[in-house]
Amino acid sequence: MALSRRQFLVAGAAASLMGTLPKFALAATSAHDTRMVVVLLRGGLDGLHALPRPGDSDYLRLRGALGEAAIRDAHPIDGGFALHPSLAFASQLYAAKEFLPIVAVAPPYRERSHFEAQDCVENGTQGPGGRSGWMNRCVHELGGSGGLAITAVMPLIMRGNNVATTWSPPLAHAIDPILMQRLQLLYARDPMLGPAFARAGTDEGDKATQAGDKRGHLADALGAAAHFMSATDGPRIAFVEDTGWDTHYNEAGILQRKLFELDSGLQAFKANGDAIWPRTAIVVVTEFGRTAAVNGTNGTDHGTGGMAFLAGGAVNGGRIGGTWPGLANSQLNQQRDLLATSDMRGLFKGVLESHLGVAAAASDARIFPASADVASMRGLTRTA
Amino acid sequence: MAPAAVTAVNRFGLGARPGELTDAAGDPHGWLLSQLSAGAEVLPDALPDSLDYLRQEGTVRDLRKMAKDSNGDMMAQQAAKDAEKDLRQRIRQEIALRQQVAVVTARSFPERIVRFWSNHFAISTDKNVAASFAAPMEREAIRPHAFGKFADLLVAIETHPGMLLYLDNTQSIGVDSRAGMRARNAPNPKAARRGLNENLAREILELHTLGVNGGYAQADVIEFAKAITGWSLQRPQDASNTGAPFRFNANTHEPGDRRVLGKRYREEGEAQGRAILADLALHPATAQHLSFKLARHFVADQPPSQLVAAMAKAYLASGGDLSTLYSAMVRHPLAWAPTARKFKTPQDFLVSSMRALTLDGQKDAARTLDLQARMGHPVFQPRSPAGFADTAADWSGPDALYKRVQAAQTLADAAPQVASNDPVQMAMRSLGDGMDAETLTAVRRAESPRQGVALLLASPSFQWRA
């Protein structure tokens, strides 16, 4: 086996180089040293399939065989809901009161474009576009501890002026430390690339990579996030993303696999981050829900009200969050999809305030600009 | 070397090969415009066409079924495996060939334009049914049409198996079509569930033509989706058929007039959808959308609105002619402003590095495909139908820059150690005036030629298309 990047960095002259580069600021290890991971499922997870309603005649009417696929072998929970059969680990967490589904939530954006809706989830405003993300602005409020995105390129949610870094499995090629040193001098002169380059190569993740396996990208990514966040000087907030949730066609088969990957991701995080699990809230979101009725190709099209999951030892779970609007024709949004009864910003704000200790004034004005009228969801986590 | 030559070769083109900066120095505008009239490279006829691929996929499916039905017959299983391996191998070869063409071509401006459209009309090999058709779609639909009328390019794309399969239109059925009515009365409930799929219609409006703010509504999406029901493919087993794999299936076409963007389109079968596409191609929102994306790709992340407006105007005045659109951009002074520059994507970075190093072999090209994927830019595998991002912020994070250094080192290691790859000379002939004194000094002081080459390729100056 070739010398891994980590072994190389430790063994080689790069060890001294690493000392000169900024690391995550040291965070205190106390009960308040909490961790938050945001997982964005890009493409629009069908919440009605992940969280089916076995006894609901409207549900059965709208969903037909697609609904039956979700209900068969599902794990029953409260409020007439069940967890999709692939969410076995999540249902254990639910029983342990560490898993909280939140129904009928969506970003304030009301059109049905993936890319604009994702922008809106990421930029923390009412509309698409924008050049900075709310997690980056959150870094500032946390006073020094940087943000981490488990991605090859910096996602909008983590973009901005505050310290944030990206990580993804490295190329199997150790860098000549001298080359790196000389490049540092050149990049220091480039105002656009300099700051990013100064942080390049400071994160080692071989342990995290080894923890990954065939359970899909989310297991790798969440496993790696847990690894980084477990360090005493690790990031307090991290972002993980996944694609492949846009189920226009053959939805039952696709979501059976994808929800298993999500379930495996949660499990991988707990396995790698056992020590921080009691202080962790993982927030799983998606840009919108899908049509209430099945479409012509055994799938569903873009809709509105979606769902979110909170998981982790700090989560006040074992119940259903959010307000369920109902699936009767008169209750649907434009007679097409689930009504969104909660603004996703309220969910994020609730976690930031109760779990990360961010002041309401900061989340109302700076992290989610002009959002004072969006109430923070209460009681999402156990920490005061 | 005039700075304009560096811009022509490195920002509009794919990066300097040895001698190119000198070639372009006399008349940088003319260097680009003459490439436009010559058009893109034509790939060898010997490559399989989409119909071949469609048939080959049919064969793989048949063999798999035979193997499944054979109760573990080793021969049958091997035959299915071999056929599938052969198909994958051909696709890999075509993608490697495409990369090689980008490295060696002397007409790198049209080649960059071809790649621009492949990303504009993005399909992803992530989706299995479309995986065989991404490279053929570029070869069959984009190369021949990227320098003519946009309307023709658009029709070629939306009738190509790659797009029809990727965005599910082959699955879409008019509810009141003959097939739809039959399905409704069918005893088999599985058949009864098939119906309209909006996916292709939505992405044509949002991504391919008008743009997300182009002024269409959900009702337009549905009407348009109905108009293109029946846009489908030949069945692979109809081996006697020749020509394009596209087939209009009147049985699944939703009957009736349609209203899209306020205009009524009479029921004319296949011609109904074509008429809508023709109007979309010439819509002012489309002109704006295409001009903005092209200017963002070739000029700057935030292109000057004056430039975009001039391009859109030229496009509409020419009846949607793409060469006119490109020429309007090249002739506009704002496209040459000193502030205009672009950060290379991983693909740009690798292709320009290989051009600088003259790593011209097909094996070299094939090797870099894996590198490109690991840098977050897998060929024909964007994360969504919106394609890969096209601004610096998307590609210049710490981890991405680190991987660039790793890739630069890998490429430097792969470069033949010959006199022509002396790093100082290479720096001069690939960056010309774009090279700053500090980088040149660093390259000159490198410990070894190899390290000098790696330093050049990983330097910030080389990351920008100036």
HADDOCK unambig.tbl for C-alpha pairs under 7 A between the chains (distance, minus, plus):
assign (segid A and resid 152 and name CA) (segid B and resid 375 and name CA) 6.98 0.50 0.50
assign (segid A and resid 152 and name CA) (segid B and resid 376 and name CA) 5.62 0.50 0.50
assign (segid A and resid 152 and name CA) (segid B and resid 399 and name CA) 6.44 0.50 0.50
assign (segid A and resid 152 and name CA) (segid B and resid 400 and name CA) 6.04 0.50 0.50
assign (segid A and resid 153 and name CA) (segid B and resid 394 and name CA) 5.73 0.50 0.50
assign (segid A and resid 153 and name CA) (segid B and resid 395 and name CA) 5.43 0.50 0.50
assign (segid A and resid 153 and name CA) (segid B and resid 396 and name CA) 6.99 0.50 0.50
assign (segid A and resid 153 and name CA) (segid B and resid 397 and name CA) 5.75 0.50 0.50
assign (segid A and resid 153 and name CA) (segid B and resid 400 and name CA) 6.10 0.50 0.50
assign (segid A and resid 154 and name CA) (segid B and resid 394 and name CA) 5.88 0.50 0.50
assign (segid A and resid 154 and name CA) (segid B and resid 397 and name CA) 5.48 0.50 0.50
assign (segid A and resid 155 and name CA) (segid B and resid 394 and name CA) 6.97 0.50 0.50
assign (segid A and resid 165 and name CA) (segid B and resid 398 and name CA) 6.36 0.50 0.50
assign (segid A and resid 166 and name CA) (segid B and resid 397 and name CA) 6.66 0.50 0.50
assign (segid A and resid 166 and name CA) (segid B and resid 398 and name CA) 6.47 0.50 0.50
assign (segid A and resid 166 and name CA) (segid B and resid 399 and name CA) 5.62 0.50 0.50
assign (segid A and resid 167 and name CA) (segid B and resid 399 and name CA) 5.67 0.50 0.50
assign (segid A and resid 171 and name CA) (segid B and resid 374 and name CA) 6.82 0.50 0.50
assign (segid A and resid 171 and name CA) (segid B and resid 403 and name CA) 6.75 0.50 0.50
assign (segid A and resid 173 and name CA) (segid B and resid 406 and name CA) 6.10 0.50 0.50
assign (segid A and resid 175 and name CA) (segid B and resid 406 and name CA) 5.92 0.50 0.50
assign (segid A and resid 179 and name CA) (segid B and resid 451 and name CA) 6.93 0.50 0.50
assign (segid A and resid 179 and name CA) (segid B and resid 455 and name CA) 6.47 0.50 0.50
assign (segid A and resid 183 and name CA) (segid B and resid 455 and name CA) 6.95 0.50 0.50
assign (segid A and resid 183 and name CA) (segid B and resid 459 and name CA) 6.38 0.50 0.50
assign (segid A and resid 186 and name CA) (segid B and resid 439 and name CA) 6.74 0.50 0.50
assign (segid A and resid 186 and name CA) (segid B and resid 459 and name CA) 6.86 0.50 0.50
assign (segid A and resid 186 and name CA) (segid B and resid 460 and name CA) 6.85 0.50 0.50
assign (segid A and resid 187 and name CA) (segid B and resid 460 and name CA) 5.94 0.50 0.50
assign (segid A and resid 193 and name CA) (segid B and resid 396 and name CA) 6.86 0.50 0.50
assign (segid A and resid 196 and name CA) (segid B and resid 397 and name CA) 5.57 0.50 0.50
assign (segid A and resid 196 and name CA) (segid B and resid 398 and name CA) 4.55 0.50 0.50
assign (segid A and resid 197 and name CA) (segid B and resid 398 and name CA) 5.32 0.50 0.50
assign (segid A and resid 197 and name CA) (segid B and resid 401 and name CA) 6.28 0.50 0.50
assign (segid A and resid 199 and name CA) (segid B and resid 398 and name CA) 5.56 0.50 0.50
assign (segid A and resid 200 and name CA) (segid B and resid 398 and name CA) 4.23 0.50 0.50
assign (segid A and resid 200 and name CA) (segid B and resid 399 and name CA) 5.52 0.50 0.50
assign (segid A and resid 200 and name CA) (segid B and resid 401 and name CA) 6.42 0.50 0.50
assign (segid A and resid 200 and name CA) (segid B and resid 402 and name CA) 5.13 0.50 0.50
assign (segid A and resid 201 and name CA) (segid B and resid 399 and name CA) 6.74 0.50 0.50
assign (segid A and resid 201 and name CA) (segid B and resid 402 and name CA) 5.77 0.50 0.50
assign (segid A and resid 243 and name CA) (segid B and resid 383 and name CA) 6.71 0.50 0.50
assign (segid A and resid 295 and name CA) (segid B and resid 195 and name CA) 6.75 0.50 0.50
assign (segid A and resid 295 and name CA) (segid B and resid 196 and name CA) 6.97 0.50 0.50
assign (segid A and resid 295 and name CA) (segid B and resid 197 and name CA) 6.97 0.50 0.50
assign (segid A and resid 296 and name CA) (segid B and resid 193 and name CA) 5.54 0.50 0.50
assign (segid A and resid 296 and name CA) (segid B and resid 194 and name CA) 4.09 0.50 0.50
assign (segid A and resid 296 and name CA) (segid B and resid 195 and name CA) 3.36 0.50 0.50
assign (segid A and resid 296 and name CA) (segid B and resid 196 and name CA) 5.04 0.50 0.50
assign (segid A and resid 296 and name CA) (segid B and resid 197 and name CA) 6.16 0.50 0.50
assign (segid A and resid 297 and name CA) (segid B and resid 171 and name CA) 6.44 0.50 0.50
assign (segid A and resid 297 and name CA) (segid B and resid 193 and name CA) 6.86 0.50 0.50
assign (segid A and resid 297 and name CA) (segid B and resid 194 and name CA) 5.09 0.50 0.50
assign (segid A and resid 297 and name CA) (segid B and resid 195 and name CA) 6.14 0.50 0.50
assign (segid A and resid 297 and name CA) (segid B and resid 197 and name CA) 6.66 0.50 0.50
assign (segid A and resid 298 and name CA) (segid B and resid 193 and name CA) 6.80 0.50 0.50
